[in-house]
Amino acid sequence: MSQIEKLITRLLGYPKDFTWEELIKILKYFGFNEVKTGKTGGSRRKFVDEASRVISLHKPHPGNILKRYQMEDVIRALQEIGYLNE
């Protein structure tokens, strides 16, 4: 099993210590790039793929650990696109 497959499996398990950086690796693997929103973007982050599909999230702060609802949102979005099995 490759490193990215292990990371995806980890995400699907909803770990309590899943980091923002780990999520970025997964999104990049599926072709998503962060869209810079300018000065007033705050903690909001948008990720867009080549087909202009958007995944919007708030970057966790002050730490970098994702909350469960954020993992659920990303998993649901990736399943709807067809990248993950339901």
N, C-alpha and C positions, 0 to 999 in steps of 0.2 A: 504494500500500500504506500502510495507516494505521500510526501509531506503535506501537500494541499488536501489530499483525500482524508488524511488524519485530522486536519484542521476543520474540514467540513463536518466530519463525524463528531468532532468535539462540539462544534456549534449546535448540531442537531440534538445534543445531549443537554443543552441549556446549562452549561457550567456557571457557577457563581463567580468565576474569576476570568471570564472571557474578555479580552482587551480590545480596545478600539483598533490597535495596530493589527491584531489578528483578523478582525473584520475587514480592514482595508485590503489585506492580502487576498481574502476570499473574493471580494468585489472586483479587484484587479484581475484575478484569475478568470472571472466571468466577463471581462471586457468593460467593466465600469470604471470611469475616471471621475475624479472629484471636479465639480464645477465651482470656480471661485465666485463668490457672491458679492465681493466688494467689502468696503469698510463696515457697513451696517449689518453684515451677515450674522454676527455674533456666533453662537454655537451651532446654528443651523448649517447642515451640510447636505449638498445634493450630489448624487452620483448618477451619471448618464452613460448609457452604452451606445454603440454605433446605430442602433435602431431608435434612438432618442427615448428609450424607456428610462424613467427616473425613479430612483430610490432616495427618499428624503429622510434624514435623521437629525437628531440633536447630538452633537459630540458631548460625551459625558464630561462633567467637570465638577469639582476640582480634580477628581481622579480620572482614570481612563478605563474603568470597568463598566461594561454594558449592563443595563438592566434587562430583566427577562422580556419585558414588552418590546424592547428594541430588537432583541434576537428573534422574537416571534414575527415582528414586522418584516425583517429581512428575509427570514425563511419563507414566509408567505409570499413575498414579492418574487423571490427566486423560483418558488414552486409555480406561481401563476405564469411566469415566463417559460417554464419548462426546463429549467436548469437542475432542479432538484425533484426527486420523486416524492409524491405525497404519502 
